[in-house]
Amino acid sequence: MRAIPLCVLGGLLAMPVQASEVQDLLGRLAAAERQQSFQGTFIYERNGSFSTHAVWHRVEEGGQVRERLLQLDGPAQEVLKVDGQAQCVSGALADQVSEGQAWPARQLDAKQLSNWYDIRVAGRSRIANRPASVLVLEPRDQHRYGFQLHLDEETGLPLKSLLLNERGQLLERFQFAQLDTATPAENALQPSSGCRPVRFRAADNMADGRWRSDWLPPGFTLITAQLRRTSSSNDAVAYLMYGDGLARFSVFLEPLKGSVVEDARSQLGPTVAVSRRMSTDAGDMMVTVVGEIPLGTAERIALSMRAGVPEQASQ
């Protein structure tokens, strides 16, 4: 019988170990935000612009998570969240908080994600004076971005996160400069007087099949379907959220009621927004796709939106 070269045998033996380590890292990452209190400062970079932020993250008894973010340079901006939903905001963020509920907690599953990403442990690093494991997720197609995550070896928290396009160019960077895993004091979670309360209108679940897409990127499925009311009127806006287990995007469908609007497309760092006019039996609608996905993918999704139940959706 022909002998297996040692280099090949070593690779085969390493595969289950690598898969086990990947799943362990993803599981610790998913659990860290819900179970680990911490405080610190981090740098955020997008489009070559940097800002510095302080964060206080406290897990209360019973599992409730309270988090306060404060921008330390440039315009004064502050957010207080409870279980991921903004309670108050200040600065320009006051006009940017959308109505609705927080995204559901992500359960990162290596087996599911491996259908759409090539996932591997790429070694070790040191961020904010803490040892970290480097996890790389490279997309298997052109419809999603790549991630490089530096996960704290003690807690599983992301000490550094890079979002990369199909050419490996940096779209977004999040990186801790200092991290303390002690539970923040109660007064650190108290917002300043300039933090304005956020008032959300109730969202109703939307009937299945009211809106559909003739095309979705492989692996993306519907997570949420709601009807929301705009802050300026009582018009119902359909809201759909899709995800592949890691990446997500949202679709908004709003009645135009005779308003004249132009199709639009924009990108700020990794976040794209594509709007187009769509004619339906009930009148013209504005379809807007927003998410951290490639611009061409968002445009194709916007063009594929339809009213009613499909005979057979194509993938």
C-alpha positions in Angstrom: 0.0 0.0 0.0 1.3 3.4 -0.9 2.4 5.5 2.1 0.7 8.9 2.8 3.3 11.7 2.8 3.8 13.1 6.3 2.9 16.6 5.1 -0.5 15.4 3.8 -1.2 13.3 6.9 -0.4 16.2 9.1 -2.9 18.4 7.2 -5.6 15.7 7.5 -5.1 15.4 11.2 -5.2 19.1 11.6 -8.5 19.6 9.9 -10.8 18.3 12.7 -8.7 20.2 15.3 -9.0 23.4 13.2 -12.8 22.9 12.8 -13.2 22.3 16.6 -11.2 25.5 17.4 -13.2 27.6 14.9 -16.5 26.4 16.5 -15.1 27.1 19.9 -14.0 30.6 19.0 -17.4 31.4 17.3 -19.3 30.1 20.3 -17.3 32.1 22.7 -17.7 35.2 20.6 -21.5 34.8 20.4 -21.7 34.3 24.2 -19.3 37.0 25.2 -21.6 40.1 24.7 -24.4 38.5 26.6 -22.3 37.2 29.5 -19.2 39.3 29.9 -19.1 42.8 31.5 -16.3 45.1 30.4 -15.3 48.7 29.9 -12.6 50.4 27.8 -11.8 52.6 24.8 -11.7 51.7 21.2 -10.8 53.2 17.8 -13.3 53.1 14.9 -12.1 53.7 11.3 -14.3 54.1 8.2 -13.3 55.7 4.9 -10.0 56.7 6.3 -11.7 58.7 9.1 -10.9 57.8 12.8 -12.8 58.4 16.0 -12.2 57.3 19.6 -15.0 56.0 21.8 -15.5 54.9 25.4 -17.7 51.9 26.2 -19.3 50.6 29.4 -21.0 47.2 29.0 -22.7 45.7 32.1 -24.5 42.3 32.3 -27.1 42.7 35.0 -28.6 39.9 37.2 -31.2 38.1 35.1 -29.2 38.6 31.9 -30.2 42.1 31.0 -27.4 43.9 29.2 -26.9 47.7 29.5 -24.3 49.5 27.4 -23.2 53.1 27.1 -21.1 54.5 24.2 -19.5 57.9 24.3 -17.5 59.5 21.4 -14.4 61.1 22.9 -13.4 63.3 19.9 -15.2 65.4 17.4 -18.9 66.0 17.8 -20.4 64.9 21.1 -22.3 61.7 20.6 -23.7 59.3 23.1 -25.9 56.2 23.1 -27.4 54.2 25.9 -28.7 50.8 25.0 -30.6 48.1 27.0 -30.5 44.6 25.5 -29.3 46.2 22.2 -32.1 48.7 21.8 -31.3 52.4 22.1 -32.9 54.2 25.1 -31.4 57.7 24.5 -29.0 59.3 22.0 -27.3 62.6 21.6 -25.6 64.5 18.7 -26.2 63.6 15.1 -27.1 60.0 16.2 -30.4 61.4 17.5 -31.6 61.8 13.9 -30.1 58.4 12.7 -31.7 55.9 15.1 -34.3 54.0 13.2 -37.7 52.9 14.6 -38.1 49.3 15.6 -36.5 46.6 17.7 -32.9 45.5 18.2 -31.5 42.8 15.9 -31.9 39.4 17.4 -28.8 38.0 19.1 -26.6 36.1 16.7 -25.9 32.5 17.2 -22.8 31.9 15.1 -22.6 28.4 13.8 -19.4 27.2 12.1 -21.1 24.5 10.0 -23.7 26.9 8.6 -21.2 29.7 8.0 -18.8 27.4 6.2 -21.3 27.1 3.4 -20.7 30.8 2.6 -17.3 31.6 4.1 -13.9 29.9 4.2 -13.2 30.0 8.0 -9.8 29.4 9.5 -7.7 30.2 12.5 -4.8 32.4 11.2 -2.6 32.5 14.3 -2.2 34.7 17.4 -1.9 38.4 17.9 -1.7 40.9 20.7 -4.3 43.8 21.0 -4.6 46.2 23.9 -1.9 44.3 25.7 -4.0 41.1 25.6 -3.3 37.9 23.7 -5.8 37.1 20.9 -6.7 34.4 18.4 -7.0 35.5 14.8 -10.1 34.2 13.0 -10.5 34.8 9.3 -13.7 34.5 7.4 -13.3 34.8 3.6 -16.5 34.9 1.5 -17.0 32.1 -1.1 -18.8 34.5 -3.5 -19.0 38.2 -4.4 -22.2 38.8 -2.4 -20.7 39.4 1.1 -17.6 40.9 2.7 -14.7 39.2 4.5 -13.9 39.5 8.2 -10.7 39.3 10.3 -11.5 38.9 14.0 -8.9 39.1 16.8 -10.7 37.4 19.7 -9.5 37.9 23.3 -8.2 34.5 24.5 -9.5 35.1 28.0 -13.1 36.3 27.3 -13.8 35.7 23.6 -14.6 39.4 23.1 -13.6 40.9 19.8 -10.5 43.1 20.5 -10.1 44.0 16.8 -12.4 43.5 13.8 -11.6 44.3 10.1 -14.2 44.3 7.4 -12.6 43.7 3.9 -14.0 43.9 0.4 -13.4 41.4 -2.4 -10.0 43.0 -3.2 -8.9 42.7 0.5 -9.2 46.5 1.0 -10.2 47.8 4.4 -13.8 49.0 4.7 -14.1 49.3 8.5 -11.9 48.8 11.5 -12.9 48.4 15.2 -10.0 48.1 17.6 -9.7 48.3 21.4 -6.9 50.5 22.8 -7.7 49.5 26.4 -10.0 46.9 27.9 -10.9 46.2 31.5 -13.1 43.2 32.2 -14.2 44.4 35.6 -17.9 45.2 35.9 -18.5 48.9 35.3 -19.8 51.0 38.2 -23.5 51.8 38.1 -22.9 55.6 37.7 -20.8 54.9 34.6 -24.0 53.7 32.9 -25.9 56.9 33.6 -26.3 59.0 30.4 -25.5 62.8 30.3 -28.3 65.4 30.3 -27.9 65.8 26.6 -28.9 62.2 25.8 -32.4 62.5 24.3 -34.9 59.7 25.0 -35.7 57.5 21.9 -39.4 56.9 21.4 -40.3 54.0 19.3 -43.7 53.3 17.7 -45.0 49.8 18.0 -44.2 47.4 15.0 -46.7 44.8 13.8 -45.8 41.5 12.4 -46.4 41.4 8.6 -48.4 38.7 6.9 -46.3 36.0 5.2 -45.8 36.6 1.5 -47.0 40.2 1.4 -43.6 41.1 -0.1 -41.0 38.8 -1.6 -37.7 38.9 -3.5 -37.3 37.1 -6.8 -33.6 36.8 -6.0 -31.5 36.7 -2.8 -27.8 36.0 -2.4 -27.2 32.4 -1.6 -27.5 31.6 2.1 -29.6 34.7 3.0 -33.0 34.0 4.5 -35.7 36.1 6.0 -35.3 36.9 9.7 -37.8 39.6 10.4 -40.9 40.9 8.6 -42.7 43.9 10.2 -45.0 46.8 9.5 -43.8 50.1 11.1 -45.2 53.6 11.3 -43.1 56.5 10.2 -42.4 59.3 12.7 -43.6 62.0 10.3 -46.9 60.3 9.4 -49.0 57.3 10.1 -48.0 55.5 6.9 -47.1 51.9 7.2 -43.6 51.0 6.0 -42.8 47.3 5.4 -39.5 46.2 7.0 -37.7 43.0 6.0 -34.4 41.8 7.4 -32.3 39.0 5.9 -29.2 37.3 7.1 -26.7 34.5 6.3 -25.8 33.8 9.9 -23.2 36.6 10.1 -24.0 39.4 7.5 -27.4 41.1 7.4 -29.2 43.6 5.3 -32.6 45.3 5.6 -35.3 46.2 3.0 -37.8 49.0 3.5 -40.9 49.4 1.3 -42.7 52.8 1.7 -45.7 54.1 -0.2 -44.9 57.2 -2.2 -48.5 58.6 -2.5 -47.7 60.7 -5.5 -44.3 62.0 -4.3 -41.7 62.4 -7.0 -38.4 60.8 -6.0 -35.4 59.7 -7.9 -33.6 56.3 -7.7 -30.4 56.6 -5.5 -27.4 54.7 -4.5 -24.7 55.5 -1.9 -21.9 53.9 0.1 -20.2 55.0 3.3 -17.5 52.6 4.2 -19.1 49.1 4.2 -22.7 50.4 4.5 -24.6 50.7 1.2 -28.1 52.2 0.6 -29.9 51.6 -2.7 -33.3 53.1 -3.4 -35.5 52.6 -6.4 -39.1 53.3 -7.4 -41.4 50.3 -7.9 -44.9 50.2 -9.4 -47.5 48.0 -7.7 -51.3 47.5 -8.1 -51.6 49.6 -4.9 -49.5 52.4 -6.2 -45.8 53.4 -6.5 -43.5 52.3 -3.7 -39.9 53.3 -2.7 -37.7 50.2 -2.2 -34.6 50.8 -0.1 -31.9 48.2 0.6 -29.5 49.0 3.5 -26.7 46.8 4.8 -23.1 45.9 4.9 -23.1 44.1 1.5 -21.5 44.9 -1.8 -23.3 47.7 -3.8 -24.0 45.5 -6.8 -25.6 42.9 -4.6 -27.8 45.6 -2.9 -28.9 46.9 -6.4 -29.9 43.4 -7.6 -31.9 42.8 -4.4 -33.7 46.1 -4.8 -34.6 45.3 -8.4 -35.9 41.9 -7.4 -38.5 43.0 -4.8 -42.1 42.2 -5.7 -45.6 42.2 -4.1 -47.3 38.9 -3.4 -46.2 35.3 -3.2 -43.8 33.9 -5.8 -44.6 30.9 -7.9 -41.0 29.7 -7.6 -38.2 32.0 -6.3 -34.9 31.6 -8.1 -31.6 31.5 -6.3 
